[in-house]
């Protein structure tokens, strides 16, 4: 559990640094039981990172110290760059069936951008292009470019690619990736093989790929859906405590001192 009592699957986190660089954490959250998510994530600070929330079911209400507020619902994205410091809350609302399901990814910021001005992007599902590739493979492009079609999230420091991919059963497909990126996949429905070895990866599993220029996918008797996410490694020291991620322990101490004395949010 995290926040005020939200049940989630922490796919990877602090103990995996720096394997997933520039990514720090991925949570798959949600439940059909309202009490397991409704208390949400009340007001809390962030500095030095970006948080990316992608909803598959339900809705989340956002408010922050910059004056932003709004609700993202099924298929929507919230991309929040904390930079020098932001205080916000994320409160799940569920839907008519009281079901909630989604993902939150944390992306690190390099030292040169740790103290950049914070910003908030709210992207509706209607803004996210979906393309159909060979063998009826479907890709929702949240960030990055596929076949010269770009996702709505732009100008992100680590040049990430964030794709939501659906593959039919009994299908093989090959996808080119950037050789200098770290890349991982999180399977959230069905099962799939990511190499010629034939070993299937099932729902709730993450695969971190070795460096290369392509990934081969294949399914057997069931369809599969997964997130494919990659980004340019930062390769800097990571000092991480709670919601603050900097380069040194001293910077962490400064951040919490500022939060406690009311100077955390920069004007």
Buried (B, 14 or more C-beta within 10 A) or exposed (E): EEBBEBBBBBBBBEEBBBEBBBBBBBBBBBBEEBEBBBBBBEEBBBBBBBBBBBBBBBBBBBBBBBEBEEEBBEBBBBBBBBBBBBBBBBBBBBBEEBBBBBBBBBBBBBBEBBBBEBBBBBBEBEBBBEEEBEEEBBBBBBBBEBEEEEBBBEEBBBBBBBBBBBBBEEBEBEBEBBEEBBBBBBBBBBBBBBEEEEEBBEBEBBBEBEEEEEBEBBBBEBBBBBBBBBBBBBEBEBBBEEBBBBBEEEBBBBBBEBBEEEEBBEE
